């Protein structure tokens, strides 16, 4: 009798696990977004700072900051969306929460701040 219950339990677990469906996130913000700044006005400056946001489909991401080609800082972040506005929260850091809007009509696509300034562009 124990073998029968064990077999039924295993079949039940397999049936339940096959029935669960992970919803697919096709949000247009998914991907890599970058912002490059120079310490001086000279565009040939070698002191470039590159910031990179990698958005994934489980509402998490990775923020990375480079000085030249050297990674100087990275952290994870959470993101959420409501009515086309995205909020980026950097838990456990001093970086403030950021609210941006996706401008898909621009080429390249941009994330803009509430005041209209470009926050990052799609890589």
Buried (B, 14 or more C-beta within 10 A) or exposed (E): EEEEEEEEEEEEEEEEEEEEEEEEEEEEBEEBBBBEEEEEEEEEEEEBBBBBBBBEEEEEBBBBBBEEEEEEEEBEBBBEEEEEEBEBEBEEEEBEEBEBBBBEEEEEBBBBEEEEEEBBBBE
